[in-house]
Amino acid sequence: MSLLELDGVKVHFPIKKGIFVDRTVGHVYAVDGVSLKVEAGETYGLVGESGCGKTTLGRSVLRLVDITEGSVVLDGTDLAKLPGEEMRRFRRRLQMVFQDPLGSLNPRQNIESILSEGMIAHGIGKDQEERREKIKSILDKVGLPSNALSRYPHEFSGGQRQRIGIARALVLEPDVIICDEPVSALDVSVQAQVINLLDELQEELGLTYLVIAHDLAVVRHISDTIGVMYLGSLVEEAPSDALYAEPKHPYTKALMSAVPVPDPEVEDRRERILLTGDLPSPANPPSGCRFHTRCPWAQAERCATERPQLRDLGDGHRVACHFAEEIASGELALTRPTGIEAVTEGEGAVVEQTEDEAKVPAVLLPADSTTKPDATAVKEKVPSAAEAPGDRTAGAVAKDLDAAGPDASDSDKEQDKTG
């Protein structure tokens, strides 16, 4: 049995409306049926774009938000069914490192008070002196001096404050630590230090991590297994190397294609999948597959009506897509149903053309462009054959200069003559 198991977890927030009496008019489906397992001693990485429900899922494991439906089983105990006082005692085995290292620390307490608060609540240490010695030991593990005990959060840098947040979790000797975007607020060099620190602590103390992040490079470096979330649901799950080597879900393919490659030649030649359109509202998610409104391979007869289940394709690679095998083999061609604008990009440029612009010459957009050109603007920018720069003669240039009159500057004339 896995150390931590989530089965069909749903977190729905009611939408209230009314002046004198609030009534529920709908729900925000922040997390809608997520099932995953975290093995003891491993790191599970959870990725996805902002608003997909990653943080809400992490908070639901600690019961910081109420679970609407489903179970969260830690070492055989269903946390979703525990009453308040039992859950409070059980939280010693579950701790969280928050995204904002300054906002998660009380500015009115010094570091010793912050770290000893949880120890006092859970009865760790016989007296303050024993707790102080344990805190000094933990601070040494996270790379902070013992004289930090009497200092306040504002006296530390961002990386040091995050180390204090990690120390606060460690003093309670937890089994599972949930890291919610632990390095997103830090500089790149400091990010590497904190990630390496988490790795070292895991090896030394046998910790289990659930890492929530949107930085794919960070997740790949630290995770054993990766789950990809989209609009409250888990769409793909696989071992780290397998997921990066061969993503199966269209959404994961688009995410991976957005990761820059530190080789200019490879970066220019590789294919990219650009998804346009906004993320649908979690208060009104699409029917069928949640991703079908943005999917380049969407099939109207099934994707829009039937919600795919997370199924195993072998070697622990689970995908929630009806046509994962056909997409991987190339049998399924790219489609562009109404409302879907997804383009592939190669050789550093992309060619776009719609039915409304069928008579307008195609325009090369730069690699980072996601804006569709206006048809009128395209017509104005594309010269006719008679006006093509290569067909202009010296006489035509002279006529243009004469037509410009005496207001034309000498520099302009010189530029036209040389051009």
WOTA-V750622 format. One line per field, one symbol per residue. ss: DSSP state (@ for helix, = for strand, . for the rest). phi: phi as a letter, one per 30 degrees, with the letter a starting at -180 (. if undefined). psi: psi as a letter, one per 40 degrees, with the letter a starting at -180 (. if undefined). Layout:
ss: ???
phi: ???
psi: ???
//
This chain:
ss: ...==============.....================....=====......@@@@@@@@.......======..==@@@..@@@@@@@@@@====............=@@@@@@@@@@@......@@@@@@@@@@@@@@....@@@@@.=@@@..@@@@@@@@@@@@@.....=====.......@@@@@@@@@@@@@@@@@@..=====...@@@@@@@..======..=======@@@@@@....@@@@@@@@......@@@@@@..====...................................==.....==....@@@@@@............=====..====..@@@.....====........@@@@@@@.......@@@..@@@@@@@@@@@@@@..@@@@@@@@@.
phi: .ddbbcbhdbbccdccakccbdbdclbcddbbicbabbddicccccbldejdjdddddddddidbdddajbbcchjcdddcddedddddddedbbbcddcddddcddccdddddddeddddcicjdbddddddddddddddcicddddeccceddcdddddddddddddddchddbcccchdbdccddddedddddddddddddcidcccccacdddddddcccbbcccbhibdcabaeedddddadcdeddedddddddcdbeddddcddbccccjddddddbdddiddcddbddcdcddbddbcddcdbdcjiiccbcadbddddddidcddbbdeicbbbcbbhibbcbacddcdccedcdcddcdbcdddddddddddddddcdedcdcdddddddddddidddddddddddddd
psi: hidhhhhfhhhhhihiiiddhhiheaihgdhgghhihhiheihhhhiiiheeeddddddddefdihhdiaihhhfehhddehiddddddeedehihhidhdddehheeiidddddedddddefhhdiddddddddddddddefiideedeiideeiiddddddddddddddefidhhhhhgeedeiidddddddddddddddddefihihhhiehddddddeidihhhihfeihdihiiddddddgididddddddeehihfhddddddihihhhiiihiheegiiibhdedeeheehhdeddedhhiihiheifehhhghdfdddddeedhihigihehghiihifeiihhhidefdehiihhiidehehhihdddddddhiiddehdeehidddddddddddaeehiddddddddd.
//
